[in-house]
């Protein structure tokens, strides 16, 4: 399994989730990429090269926030050949109200970087879904700086991304959990549901 972080973060933030998933029997690898400096296509190429180094017959991919969009970029530009399932965590598949609001300001346009520019320009919405079983997880614990930066954020939300934005039409399964956007990475419930989907193709209800 490969865990992929979101905007402004690094693989280090995924250590707690990785630890829980290793205890559930997975071999877990962390992928870090320059989420601000490089666009989705460049980072997808980096991810493709990283996956080529893994000695495994099956490779599952789990992406948090922008990391889920990067997985979709991977399948659009450099589709991998090894089978595996995909789980996205709080990924703004439908765009981001908060980011769209912040884009009005030069500082935030610079801070969000090229990957978010691709997302806000609607690039991923023209891509077909990856030819893999996909599970999407949304959070509904509205705690996060998104609530401060953009008070009209539609409810329910995870404090940064609304449940509507993080749902994905065509996903094999979808579930909403009591977790905030960043809190997903530290949630036992999220780890259990990732485990369930990767092993069975369905979330555990």
Buried (B, 14 or more C-beta within 10 A) or exposed (E): BBBBBBBBBEBEBBEBBBEBBEEBEBEBBBBBBBBBEBBBBBBBBBBBEBBEEBEEEEBBBBBBBBBBBBBBBBBBBBEBEEEBBBBBBBBBBBBBBBBEBBBEEEEBBEEBBBBBBBBBEEBBEEBEBBEBBBBBBBBBBBBBEBBEBBEEBEEBBBBBBBBBBBBBEEBBBBBBBEBBBBBBBBBEBBBBBBBBBBBEEBBEE
